Amino acid sequence: MNNDNMNIDKINSFQKQQNKEEMKKQIITFVLMIAFTVVAFAVVASGLEAIYAVPLILILAVVQVGFQFYYFMHMKDEGHEVPSSLIFGGIWVAVLTILTMTTIIWW
């Protein structure tokens, strides 16, 4: 019986360590997203020309969306294959729609 309690304590200790590491990663990701937002505001406030500002802000936005999906929507965890495929399918449809409308308007 003492051996069973010791195994349970090891499992609990391992789980606590995993939770601690996960929380650390989420806090780092959150801080990075705040930093990207501050950079985007700084770019707009600096009066940088639109030809440079817009692509930079779009790149920062795409990186932030990636962080949101991967860490805060738990896409990195197992068992999220169906939601992942639906989200990425929706992104693909959105990209195709934007490209189609852009082609129709500019051609």
N, C-alpha and C positions, 0 to 999 in steps of 0.2 A: 504494500500500500504506500509506503514511503517513496518508493521508486516512481509510482504513478504521480504523486504530488510533485516530485522533482521534475518529471517530464512536462507536466502542466505549467510549472513555473518557467521552464525553458521556453515553452511555446509562447507564454504571455510576454516574457522578456523580448523574444524575437519580434512579436507583433508590436510591442511598444516601440522598439527600435525602428521598425518599418514605418510606423505612423509618424515618428519624429522626423525621419528622412523625407517622407512625403510632404509634411508640413513645411520643412525647410525649403524644398523645391518650389512649393506653391508661393511661399513668401518671396523668394528670389524672383520668380516669374511676375508676381504682382508689382514688385518694385521696378522691374524692367519695363512693364507696361506703363507705369506712371512716368518713368523717365522718357519713354517714347512719346507720350502725350505732351510732356513739358517741351521736348524738342520740337514737336509739331507746332505748338503754340509759339515757341521762340522763332521758328522759321517764318511764321505768318507775321509776328510782331516786328521782325527785323526788316521787313519790307523787301525781302528777296524777290527777284523777278519771278513771275509766274512760271516761266519756262523751266526754272530750276525748282521752285517751291512745290509745284503740283506733283511731279514725279517722286520727289523725296517724301512728301506726305503720304502719297499712295503706297510707297514701299513700306513706310512705317505702319500704315494701316493693315497691310497684308501680313506683316510680321505679327502684329498684335492679334489679328484674327487667328493666326496659326497657334499662338500661345493660348488663346481662349479655348480653341477646340482641343488642343492636346492636353493641357493641364486642367482647366476648370470644367470642361465637359467630359473629362476622363476618357478621351479617345485612346489613350495609351494603354488602358486596362483591357484585360481579356473579356470577351463576351459582348463587346460593343461593335461587332462587325456590321450588323444590319443598320444601326443608326449611322455609323460612319459612312457606309456605302450610300445611304439616302442623302446625307448631308453633302458628300462629294458629288453625287449625281445632281443635286440641286445647284451646286456651284457650277458644274459643267453646263447645265441648261442655262443658267444666268449668263455665263461667259458667251455661249453661243448666241443667245438672244441679243446681247449687247453688240457682238460683232455683226450680226445680221442687220440690226437696226442702224448701226454706224455705216455699214456698206450701202444700205438702201438710201440713207440720207445724203451721203457724200458722193454717191455715184450718179 
